[in-house]
Structures are given as C-alpha cells and as structure tokens.
C-alpha cells in the first residue's frame, strides 16, 4: 500500500482483528433466509438467456410503471448495468460526447465514462444537492446525464421538484438520463422518486436492499426499447447471462415482504443518528444523510487522516478525493452501533492527538 | 425471429419438445457432484476481492508454469476476460489499433474488438488452420493477435510448430497475444499447447470442462503484471468481484480428478465420430474436428438451411456467416448420441427434399 497512491481496492474486503471498517459500502446485516433457502436442491447450471431470467424480469415489471419483462436486463451488479448503459450511449452516433456528472460522485463514474469514450462534465453540488441553474446550463452540451439519488458518497436525497425539472430538461433536449437508484430502499426522509422519461435508463441492484453484494445481481430498466436491445446485443458478447444461481436467488428476494425491507430502515436511521451526531460533536462539518449509508465530513489533511486512522487506529475510511471531494473523507456506516461508537472514539483520539 | 436478420440470440437457450439443438456450445453432461456439494451450507454473500478468490487463484497457479496467484483474474466467464483484455489493450497508447483475427472466428471477437476501439484485421484459415505467411505479414500492422486453438467454430487444433512461430513473432514484435484456450481440456489429438510469452493473456473458463456454463466463471492468466493490474483496475469499476458463489464452486471444480476430465474425452470423441462420419456420408464438405465440439460443413444456401431446418425439421444450427464463414453452417455436437443420430436423419431428409 502506497500512502501517495491510495485507492479503494487497497481496502475492499480488508478484514482483521480489531479493524473497524467504515470503508466499503456493504450491509453487515445477513440476507433474508428466503434468498438462500433454494440452495440445497438447486441443480441447473446451464446457460440462461442473456437478457435475464424471464420470471425475475416479470417480477420486477410488477414494481415499475408501464413495464413488462422486456424493459429489463439483469446484470452483474449495478456496475455492469452502468458500464453497459454508458457503452451503449457512447456508441451512438453524434457529436456530443459528454456526460454530465454531479460532483462529489461515486468513484466509478468518471472512469466508466472514459472507458465508454465519453468525457465527464461536472456540476458542483451545493450543500450536497444539485444546483439546477448550473446543471441546466451544462446539460445543453451533453449527450447524457447521470443522477444518483440517494447519493453515494453524500448520503443526500435530491428534492422532488429538482428531479422533475431534470426529467423535463432531459425530455426537452432529448438527452439520455442514467439514474442510479441502488439506494432506493434506503431513504429516511420520504419514498423514492423514480425518475422517468423516454430515454431514462434506471440502474438498480439486489446488493444493498437484500445484503447480496457478493452475488453481483443488478439490473437496468428502460422504456427505450432500442436502448434495451443495444445493451442485450452488447452483453451477449461481453458477459452473456448473469450468474444463473444469483438470478434465482434474486428472484427469491423479490418475494421478501416489503415490511421486512422497511423494518431495516429503522436500524439504518439509528446508525445514521449515531454517526451524524458523533461526528458533529467532534466539530466536523458534514451534511446530514437522508438516504444510503454514507457521510462525507470535511477533515484537515484528509490523506493523513485516512492513512493514520488505518495504520495507527485500525479504522478504515475512504479519501474524499476518490469521489471528487478532496477536502473530505467518506465513512460508510454499514456497521452495528457498537462498532460505530468504538470507531468514533478512535476518531476522537486521533483528532485530539494532532 | 426475422429470416433475414438471424442472430445467435434467436437460438440461445431455446428448448422445446422434439427440438434438436446443434446450436449453442454447451455440454449436456452434468457438472461433477463436487461442484455443487457445497451449496446446502454456503452462507457468505459479501463482496469478494475484485481480482478473485485467493484460494481459487492459488489452485490455478499450480496448473500454470512460473505462476502465482497474482497472475490471474477471475472473471464473469471467458467473455468478460476477453472483453477486459481487449479494452485494456485498446486503451494503451500507440498508433496501431488493429487486432489480428484468424477467420472463421468465434462470433464475439469482431464486436468485442470494435467495442474496445480496435479494428479487426483478418487472416483467412486454409483448410481450417492458420496460414503462417499471411499471418506474419499482417501481424506487423497489429497491436494484438487473437488465437483460438482448439477453435470454435472450426473444431481444428493448430500445429505446435505454428504456435511456436506465433510466440516468436509476437515476442519479437512486442505484440500482445490473446490466447482463448477455453477448449484446452477437449482435444482429441494431443495435449493442449499453452501459448506463452511476455505479453500473452490466456483466456480460460470452467464452463466447458466442468459443465458450469450458466455460472459464468472464467479467468485470465498473464505473466504481464502491468496488464493484470490494468485489468483489475478496470474490473473494479465495470463489475467488481465475480459472483462469489460461482467462484467457490469453481474452486471445488479444481479438486475434480483429472482422470474424470479425461474420461469425458472418450464420450466427446465418440460423438465427434458420429457427426463427422454422418455429415461426410451425406456428401458435405467439412474439416475433421480435433478439439472442442463443433463442425462447420459447407452447405448450399446456408440461410435456407438454417431457417428450414429450424422451422420444418426442429433442428437448430448456426449460420456460418456469424463466424465469418458465409458458405457454411455450424453444428455443436454437445448432445447425446441418440440425439445426434436423430438430428442427422433430419438433415438427410432435408437435403433429399431439395
């Protein structure tokens, strides 16, 4: 590990005695039992259709408006859904090659844009939310925009009027919208607002809601059938069907009662309060998370903070720089409250020491 | 389904009463029991490392010369390994942007090259094998070459002296070699010859050897650590870890005795003989398969053949055109011998009818 070239892959999956990881964004809660109850007798390991298991797509269609199974593609996590959507959009003919990205952003967005031959154009968040005037001005030069509400890393949720204005401008200008809504079931302040429109591609996942991160089952939804078909054609060469057993487990997850999902919100909100109050009490400037499970406080000398917290205090945090927020560090609070509290004690010690 | 725009995705996964599918390349044999014996008690669904499960990579390292776990990346099937390798090579700086491809080729190669910003340059196979003079001449203009021995769709295996010459020219010219060896355990005529060199990326898979197609676990191996690191960096954004349960099952597969794998060769050879002798007896011109499980006979009016065999005779075959062989059709003989024989009877009827 090199102090001057830290990256998330230095920390992903790092575990060990006494380590408290506020690093990767992974629920610590176990998946619902329904999800793995099928394992003992499962036996079909043959290719599936590239678009994804029909019964899984049919189950999803019941959750989305004006939809049928044909509007979905099941992918290797939300990551592959994003990658395929960006590549498909990047391959379209046309001069505009820019992707509008609110900043701070999830760290994979800029490289995925570049891999797809698109140039990221940033609009700076103000107080953790989209500044619509700046957003609108920059949208004109872009082929697509990427929205992520609730946001990783800010934990913020966009106001519904802002999302409505984004829908309108996208539709008026004929711009693609990629809406990464993987935290749709983890909002503390309201129901999720599903962004809609003729050229919207919504990205989602079973990872966060059902604690199935390692199984890598995500999906995309779009009413733009041409886009869906482009993506299926591409996926038939780039990865073929998504792991068939993961899809079967995701199908079981669709049967989990919503009440179970909603009951977890209570746990997440309690954790949110502990970390938000704790970091605030330490004098750090931060936005109050309204969804997902991240906080992004300002700290002095963030690289020293991340390095020393890890090396001296066995606490993993992520550099805000990776997310386009160089003055900040990211904490994921997907940990039980005892660990969050212990982690906060160590942060306090560090801050007092220097 | 449109007669004039047929594609493999019209046929992948198509099953039904009375249908005989010589279509997709999927073993009909079940996976070894070892592979799924872990399912009943498996419970860890968290993120894994992007590069792949260490114990799986360590097991692979014991099968490859001069290797350690760091030389491998576990991927979503061989498809993702190919896609990542091509994208990583395509992203390197330099003027040459061409990929040398022997033709007929596996149908995903040209689109994957284009998605990666590379231009396919073809060298025509002669009697199903590489014409080294033409190959060598074209290699000079290329950044990379893609070798597939045993080949899908030809079923041919390259002569070892040819492979040695390819290793030398690649090394002399500093050209990347992608060697797709997914059929390495399905060769009737000799042991596999592992192509080696400083910039070789070998693509492999658990799909064919262990009948695990739907689980999508493949891998790549390279002694070029910079390339391996580029690919891990890319995969950390494009899909993260490969399905964790699939990897665990692949690890179990590495414990399957080689004798079991080798005993399957006998079954494949018997099938090869039935289809080769059968199609030859019908007067079709074809190359004798030496590996994999495909034959690529010449037929008159291939589109009529594929369409009518499917619609009137319930036999699925693939258009040679998809593989760069417009005068031919591809049969996969991953079927039990009774089905192969029944399929051959129907082909005979069709040929006699018109």
Interface residues (C-beta under 8 A of the other chain):
Chain A: X8 X9 X12 X13 X24 X26 X30 X31 X35 X36 X39 X40 X42 X43 X44 X45 X46 X47 X48 X49 X50 X76 X77 X79 X80 X83 X87 X91 X107 X108 X111 X112 X115 X117 X211 X212 X213 X214 X215 X216 X232 X233 X234 X236 X237 X238 X239 X240 X241 X242 X243 X244 X245 X246
Chain B: X8 X9 X12 X13 X24 X26 X30 X31 X35 X36 X39 X40 X42 X43 X44 X45 X46 X47 X48 X49 X50 X76 X77 X79 X80 X83 X87 X91 X107 X108 X111 X112 X115 X117 X211 X212 X213 X214 X215 X216 X232 X233 X234 X236 X237 X238 X239 X240 X241 X242 X243 X244 X245 X246
